Amino acid sequence: MIRLENVTKAFGPKHVLRGLSLEIPRGTSMVIIGGSGTGKSVTLKCILGLIEPDSGRITVDGAEASAGDRDAFLARFGMLFQGGALFDSLPVWQNVAFRLLRGSLKRPAHEAREIAVEKLRRVGLTPDVADLLPAELSGGMQKRVGLARAIAADPEIIFFDEPTAGLDPIMSGVINDLIREIVVEMGATAMTITHDMTSVRAIADNVAMLHDGVIQWTGPVAKLDESGDPYLDQFIHGRATGPIEAVR
């Protein structure tokens, strides 16, 4: 569904991606792990076209990501942002239905609200939440609203950026389970960026480790603990010593 071939990206003298190649099969969940500043978010932004790579090729469903109707291309994606990114001046249902109230996917307001309420139910929130403002919700509820928004338009591809950031372990587990259930239920292709190894094991079909601008290791999540790769081994066990230099 998504293929990156020798993608490079530099910002001035800083080379972030140095020939990144990765394939994400249709209907599977890929989790990208790696240290801070290794290029995970840059990779996601390159796929979406928010950042233009310096070289290399990115295709989505066999077509060049940079070609064709931009609105139609973006309509295929859903996104759960790290910080929630809810609009604080809009009630919850308008946040969830944001895409359905404008642009090429526009629906009548009453229909958009019905869809929003149904998606809120899907993530475990009751209809009365729909008219609240984001500030009236807990962090876990805000994350659920963000997830409801990500699936509101039934996208083919969903990106999750640090989906459990800022949540306690119990709520993180709830969100991980919801993500896994929804991705399987929708048959969507998923790509997640996370540092949370519990999330990795709960969400992933496949895992890719990004280090020094390239994919250091990729494989099924079941092979994580027997990869034999010293970079991956150091990262998943959180060791200070190893081939990855800790910034002090």
C-alpha positions as CSV (number, residue, x, y, z in Angstrom):
1,M,0.0,0.0,0.0
2,I,2.9,2.4,0.9
3,R,6.4,2.1,-0.6
4,L,9.4,4.3,0.0
5,E,12.4,3.8,-2.1
6,N,15.8,5.4,-1.2
7,V,14.1,8.5,0.2
8,T,16.5,11.2,1.3
9,K,15.8,14.5,3.1
10,A,18.2,17.1,4.6
11,F,17.6,20.4,6.3
12,G,20.6,22.4,5.5
13,P,23.7,20.5,6.7
14,K,21.5,18.0,8.8
15,H,20.8,14.9,6.8
16,V,17.7,13.3,8.4
17,L,16.8,10.6,5.9
18,R,19.7,8.9,4.1
19,G,18.1,6.5,1.7
20,L,15.2,5.1,3.5
21,S,13.4,2.2,1.9
22,L,10.3,0.6,3.4
23,E,7.2,-1.3,2.3
24,I,3.9,-1.4,4.2
25,P,1.5,-4.1,2.8
26,R,-2.1,-3.3,2.4
27,G,-4.2,-4.0,5.5
28,T,-1.3,-4.4,7.9
29,S,-0.1,-2.4,10.9
30,M,3.5,-1.1,10.7
31,V,5.1,0.5,13.7
32,I,8.2,2.6,13.3
33,I,10.4,2.9,16.3
34,G,13.7,4.8,16.9
35,G,15.3,7.5,19.0
36,S,14.2,11.1,19.1
37,G,15.3,13.0,16.1
38,T,15.9,10.0,13.9
39,G,13.4,11.1,11.2
40,K,10.2,9.2,12.1
41,S,7.9,12.2,11.9
42,V,9.8,13.5,8.8
43,T,9.0,10.1,7.1
44,L,5.3,10.5,7.9
45,K,5.3,14.1,6.6
46,C,7.1,13.0,3.4
47,I,4.4,10.4,2.7
48,L,1.6,12.9,3.2
49,G,3.4,15.5,1.0
50,L,3.8,18.0,3.8
51,I,7.6,17.8,3.2
52,E,9.1,17.2,-0.2
53,P,11.9,14.6,-0.2
54,D,15.2,15.6,-1.8
55,S,15.3,12.4,-3.7
56,G,13.8,8.9,-3.9
57,R,10.3,7.7,-4.6
58,I,7.1,7.4,-2.6
59,T,4.1,5.5,-3.9
60,V,0.7,4.9,-2.3
61,D,-1.4,2.1,-3.8
62,G,1.0,2.1,-6.7
63,A,0.7,5.8,-7.6
64,E,3.2,8.5,-7.0
65,A,2.3,10.3,-3.8
66,S,3.1,13.7,-5.3
67,A,0.9,13.2,-8.4
68,G,-2.8,13.7,-9.0
69,D,-5.6,15.4,-7.1
70,R,-4.2,16.5,-3.7
71,D,-7.6,16.6,-2.0
72,A,-8.5,13.1,-3.2
73,F,-5.1,11.8,-2.1
74,L,-5.4,13.2,1.5
75,A,-9.0,12.0,1.7
76,R,-7.6,8.4,1.8
77,F,-5.8,9.2,5.1
78,G,-6.8,9.5,8.8
79,M,-4.5,10.9,11.4
80,L,-4.3,10.7,15.2
81,F,-1.9,13.4,16.4
82,Q,0.4,13.1,19.3
83,G,-1.0,16.1,21.2
84,G,-4.6,15.4,20.3
85,A,-4.7,18.6,18.1
86,L,-8.4,19.2,18.9
87,F,-9.9,22.6,18.1
88,D,-10.6,24.1,21.5
89,S,-13.3,26.4,20.2
90,L,-15.4,23.6,18.6
91,P,-17.6,21.1,20.4
92,V,-16.5,17.5,20.3
93,W,-18.8,16.4,17.5
94,Q,-17.5,19.2,15.2
95,N,-14.0,18.1,16.0
96,V,-14.8,14.5,15.0
97,A,-16.7,15.6,11.9
98,F,-14.3,18.3,10.9
99,R,-13.5,16.7,7.5
100,L,-17.1,15.9,6.9
101,L,-18.2,19.5,7.3
102,R,-15.9,20.9,4.5
103,G,-14.1,20.1,1.4
104,S,-14.7,17.2,-1.0
105,L,-16.2,15.0,1.7
106,K,-18.7,17.6,2.9
107,R,-22.0,16.2,4.3
108,P,-25.1,18.0,5.6
109,A,-24.5,19.1,9.2
110,H,-27.1,16.7,10.7
111,E,-25.6,13.8,8.8
112,A,-22.1,14.7,9.9
113,R,-23.2,14.9,13.5
114,E,-24.8,11.4,13.3
115,I,-21.6,10.0,12.0
116,A,-19.6,11.8,14.7
117,V,-21.8,10.4,17.4
118,E,-21.5,6.9,16.0
119,K,-17.7,7.2,15.8
120,L,-17.7,8.4,19.4
121,R,-19.6,5.3,20.4
122,R,-17.1,3.2,18.6
123,V,-14.3,4.6,20.8
124,G,-16.3,4.1,24.0
125,L,-17.7,7.6,24.5
126,T,-21.4,8.3,25.1
127,P,-23.5,10.7,22.9
128,D,-23.7,13.4,25.6
129,V,-19.9,14.0,25.1
130,A,-20.7,15.3,21.6
131,D,-21.7,18.8,22.8
132,L,-18.9,19.3,25.3
133,L,-15.7,21.3,24.6
134,P,-12.3,19.6,24.5
135,A,-11.3,21.4,27.7
136,E,-14.1,19.6,29.6
137,L,-12.6,16.2,28.8
138,S,-9.8,14.2,30.5
139,G,-6.6,13.4,28.5
140,G,-7.8,9.9,27.8
141,M,-11.2,11.2,26.5
142,Q,-9.4,13.7,24.3
143,K,-7.3,10.9,22.8
144,R,-10.5,8.9,22.1
145,V,-12.0,12.0,20.4
146,G,-8.9,12.3,18.3
147,L,-9.2,8.6,17.3
148,A,-12.9,9.1,16.5
149,R,-11.9,12.0,14.2
150,A,-9.2,9.9,12.6
151,I,-11.7,7.2,11.5
152,A,-14.7,9.6,10.8
153,A,-14.3,9.4,7.1
154,D,-13.5,5.7,7.0
155,P,-10.0,6.2,5.6
156,E,-8.0,3.5,3.9
157,I,-4.8,4.5,5.7
158,I,-4.4,5.7,9.3
159,F,-1.3,7.3,10.8
160,F,-0.9,7.3,14.6
161,D,1.7,9.7,16.0
162,E,2.7,8.6,19.6
163,P,-0.9,7.5,20.3
164,T,-0.3,6.9,24.0
165,A,1.8,9.9,24.8
166,G,0.8,11.5,28.1
167,L,-1.5,8.7,29.2
168,D,-1.3,6.5,32.2
169,P,-0.5,2.8,31.7
170,I,-4.2,1.7,32.0
171,M,-5.5,4.3,29.5
172,S,-2.6,3.5,27.2
173,G,-3.7,-0.1,27.2
174,V,-7.3,0.9,26.4
175,I,-6.1,3.1,23.5
176,N,-3.8,0.4,22.2
177,D,-6.7,-2.1,22.2
178,L,-9.0,0.3,20.5
179,I,-6.5,1.0,17.8
180,R,-5.9,-2.6,17.1
181,E,-9.6,-3.4,17.0
182,I,-10.5,-0.5,14.7
183,V,-7.6,-1.2,12.3
184,V,-8.6,-4.8,12.0
185,E,-12.3,-4.0,11.8
186,M,-11.8,-1.4,9.0
187,G,-9.2,-3.4,7.1
188,A,-7.1,-0.3,7.1
189,T,-3.4,0.1,6.5
190,A,-1.8,1.6,9.6
191,M,1.5,3.3,10.3
192,T,2.3,4.2,13.9
193,I,5.2,6.1,15.4
194,T,5.9,5.4,19.0
195,H,8.6,5.0,21.7
196,D,6.2,2.8,23.8
197,M,7.3,-0.8,23.5
198,T,4.0,-1.9,25.0
199,S,2.2,-0.2,22.2
200,V,4.5,-1.8,19.7
201,R,3.6,-5.3,20.8
202,A,-0.1,-4.5,21.1
203,I,-0.5,-2.7,17.7
204,A,2.1,-4.0,15.3
205,D,2.0,-6.7,12.7
206,N,5.4,-5.5,11.5
207,V,8.1,-3.3,13.0
208,A,10.7,-1.1,11.4
209,M,13.5,0.5,13.3
210,L,14.8,3.8,12.0
211,H,18.3,4.8,12.9
212,D,20.7,7.3,11.3
213,G,18.3,8.0,8.4
214,V,17.8,4.4,7.2
215,I,15.8,1.4,8.3
216,Q,18.1,-0.5,10.5
217,W,15.8,-3.6,10.9
218,T,12.4,-4.6,9.8
219,G,10.3,-7.7,10.4
220,P,7.3,-9.2,12.1
221,V,6.6,-8.1,15.7
222,A,7.1,-11.7,16.8
223,K,10.7,-11.6,15.8
224,L,11.6,-8.5,17.9
225,D,13.2,-10.4,20.7
226,E,15.3,-12.7,18.4
227,S,16.3,-10.2,15.8
228,G,20.0,-10.5,16.5
229,D,20.4,-6.8,15.6
230,P,22.4,-4.9,18.3
231,Y,20.7,-1.6,17.5
232,L,17.2,-3.0,17.9
233,D,18.2,-5.0,21.0
234,Q,19.6,-1.9,22.7
235,F,16.5,0.1,21.9
236,I,13.8,-2.3,22.9
237,H,15.5,-3.0,26.2
238,G,16.4,0.6,26.9
239,R,20.1,0.0,27.5
240,A,22.3,3.1,27.9
241,T,25.3,1.2,26.4
242,G,25.5,-0.2,22.9
243,P,25.9,0.9,19.3
244,I,23.4,3.8,19.8
245,E,25.2,6.6,21.5
246,A,23.1,8.2,24.3
247,V,23.1,12.0,24.3
248,R,24.3,13.2,27.7
